[in-house]
Amino acid sequence: MGSVVDRLNEMAPLPRRAPTPRRTGRYVLSLVTILLVANAIVGERGLVALFRANQEHARQQQVIDALREENGRLHRYARALSAEPRIIEDVARRELGMIKPGEQLFIIRETEAPPPPDPPPVDPDTALPTR
């Protein structure tokens, strides 16, 4: 008979168990992934903030475009005022009420119309106006 060690050496090796995956690591990884995705969507620099910033940019661009258009209109008006004396005369007549020498000014005042007469009193029994 051989020794115990000899018998153990002759025996087939025991099947090795695969190490069980640690669920805690997967849970932590899942939690971190969910937090990162949530931060990317609603965080300070997330998709929602990006969407709001794009909307604000579009509004500001509209304001800038309107101001540029008004600025161009005012530049054209200033050039017209410096080049055309008729425009200055028209503005003076319209806004300042000026007239040329020899012209006559007529002021037309509207008089207030008298208030309409009160309706005749109504008799509640007959529902006809009394006279």
Residue pairs with C-beta under 8 A, 6 or more apart in sequence:
39 46
40 46
40 47
41 47
41 48
42 48
43 49
80 87
81 87
81 88
81 91
92 98
93 99
99 105
119 129
120 129
120 130
120 131
121 129
121 130
122 128
122 129
122 130
123 129
123 130
